[in-house]
Amino acid sequence: MRQHSGRLLALAALAGRPTPSVPVGVFTWGFDYSWKVAGLEPWELAFGGSEAWHRAHIALYERHRPDLIWYDGAGSGPEDPTLLAETDEAWLVRDNNTASERKLHKTSLASTRPGGEPDDYYDPQKIASEADADRLISDCSAPSEEYLGGLARLIAELGNCALVLPHSSPAYIRACYALGFKAAMEAMLDDPGFFLHVCERYSGWDRPLMQALAAAGAEVVFIADGWASCDIISPAMFERFALPYQASITEAAHEAGLRMILWNEGDVGPILTQEASLDIDAFAWEQPRKGFDISVAHVREVFGPDRCLFGNLDSEEMLLRNIGDEIKATVFDQIRQSGSGAPFVLSTGSPIPSNVEPAAVDAMMRAARNYSAGGP
């Protein structure tokens, strides 16, 4: 049914080899944007069952035909959700897999409990001491059966058409989420031993997690860091608290036979040399924000000609404007900046948000496909 061989093209780039054309990825996160391509209401995918999630991934591939597709999970079980009520502001939904009710706000697409309290995922744990960390953080963790089953199914169905990217995060960001942003920042300054102890607990998850992904058929893992850049912490803090855990999860991925892509957000300019010192197969970074602009050419200069880079096209403003000539010119410019023959994957610097029209993503794909090594 499908003749596209994007998986092999992407794997060649990740191995540091020149490719006959530039591989292109459609970077999504969670249910954002995918619900639109799948023809679902946001709540139907946000709380959807495994079949809805699989259909959404396949719909994303069928619409855009990317060479890489981010795997965003398979829900929390087989059951579809029930819409309990709808207002102008929100949908009230029953998640039939967890027997819980959730409110999805129409403007932000943020999920809360019915009374407006945040979802459990974002609730900081009550970790205030090393003893708390030992008690509350398990010795190891692996993805759910639904997640792994959905991953294996998508990999099998897409075959050589597209490389499927499951994702995870280093222990540093897991610790930050567990403690909460303010508490994590204060701990790094006031009680660094405690913060590092929390990180060490979470780093024990790396190997079983990578082994589980490899057993499900994954070949590459996308590692997303956050709060590990110089708009948040200093280069010295990055070196002490974040870099070691980027290194350890990279080692765990390679031990499991996986290639590894590291995506770091924010101002990574002052720490590019440290990032380039890691044994990662590819580096991805965010689009220009907060007054800093880190170009493909600058990152290429630091990483050298043989390491795969991911582009950082603006998913939140440029694609939202959806001006075909602008998208084409920017795509061509990024490919040129990477350098002739240098391994490169065209991608957005952040996940595609829900207010982007699929036609804008089509324009990005079309520009990449029309580019040749000799120019447009």
Secondary structure, 3 states (H helix, E strand, C coil): CCCCCHHHHHHHHHCCCCCCCCCEEECCCCCCCHHHHCCCCHHHHHCCCHHHHHHHHHHHHHHHCCCEEECCCCCCCCCCCEEEEECCCEEEEEECCCCEEEEEECCCCCEECCCCCECHHHCCCCCCCHHHHHHHCCCCCCCCHHHHHHHHHHHHHHCCCCEEECEECCHHHHHHHHHCHHHHHHHHHHCHHHHHHHHHHHHCCHHHHHHHHHHCCCCEEEEECCCCCCCCCCHHHHHHHHHHHHHHHHHHHHHCCCEEEEEECCCCHHHHHHHHHCCCCEEEECCCECCECCCHHHHHHHHCCCCEEECCECCCCHHHHCCHHHHHHHHHHHHHHHCCCCCEEECECCCCCCCCCHHHHHHHHHHHHHCECCEC
